[in-house]
Amino acid sequence: MKPFQINLINGILLIALSLWGYFSSETPSNTALIPAAFGLIFLLVTPAFRKENKVVAHIVVVLTLLLIFALVMPLRGAIGRGDTMAIVRVGTMIGVSLIAMVIYIQSFIAARKARG
């Protein structure tokens, strides 16, 4: 899978799962929309990422890493509450973001090897 493809998938899933969590909550918090904001940014930069813009690629990697760390606390909270659906939602967001990070790093390594 190419980096821009996983970026697109990650963006869509972040938006969908974040909105699902927000609208399914009895007491929604605006912080539940943070992953959706990241997802929107990822979608907006996908065309530049597809054209292999190095600056955009590095920004996406940094934002993805920040997002992974930011999602740890909501995951811990969901586990503490025993909220299975929240665990699945947040766990999926973390999992897909981790897969994206692996693909991004693999593409950086491949590009570096190709340059010599």
N, C-alpha and C positions, 0 to 999 in steps of 0.2 A: 504494500500500500504506500502511496506517495504521501509526503508530509502534508500537502495542501488538502488531500482527501480526508485524512484523519482530523485535520484542523476543522474542516467543514462538519464532519460527523460530531466531533467534540462540541463545537459551537451549538449545533442543533440540539444535542442531548442536554447540554447545560441549560439552555433556554427552556426546553420542554419540562425537564425534571424540576427545575427551579420554580417555574410557574405552577406546576402540579402541586409542589409542596406548599407554595404560598396560598393557592386557592382552596386547597383541601384542609387547611388548618382552621381550627375554630378560633384561634387568636393569632392571625397572621402577623408576622414581623417583616418590616421592610428589609431587614438583613437577609431574609430568604431570597431576595431578588438579586443579591450580589452575583451569584453564579450566572444568572441570566444576563447581567451586564457584561461579564467576561465573555459569555457566549456570543453576545451581539458584537463585541469588539472582534472576536475571532472570525465571525462571519464577514464583517466589514473589511478585514484585511486579507481574506482568502484570495481575491484576485491578485494582489501584490505578492502574496506568498506563492501562488501558482507560477508567477513569473520569476520565481527564485530570488526575490529581493532579500538580500542578506540581512539588512537592518530589520526588516519586518519579521524575518524568521527568528532572529535573536530576541526581539521583543516578545514574540509569541511564546518562545521557550521560557523566558523569564516570567511572563504572566501566568503561564501554565503551572510553573513551579510554585509561584505565590498562591495560586488557587488551590493546589493540592494541600499546601500547609494550612491555608485558611479553612479548608473543609474538614480538617481533623477535629476541631472543636464541635461543630455541629454533629459530627458522627459520634463523638463521645457523649454529647447530650442526648442523642437519639437512643444510644445504647443504654444510658442511664435511665431514660424514661421507659425503656422496653418497647419503643415505637418501631415495630417491624418494618412498616412501609417507609418510614423516614430513614431507617438503616439501609434499606434497599436503594432508595433514591440517592442518598449521599454516597453510599458505597459505590454505586454505579458511576456517579460523577467522578469520584476519586479514581476508580479503576480505569475508566476511559481516558482520563487525563494522564494517568501513569503510562498507559499504552501509547498515547500520543507522544509523551516524553521520550519513550524508547525509540519510536520511529523517528522523531526529530534528531536525536543523538546519532542514530544509525545513519541518517542522511548526511549529517555534518561529517561523520567519519568517512563515508563514501566520497563525499565531495573533496575532502582533504587528500584522500588517497589518489583521486583522479587528477589532482593538480600536480602530484609528484612528490 
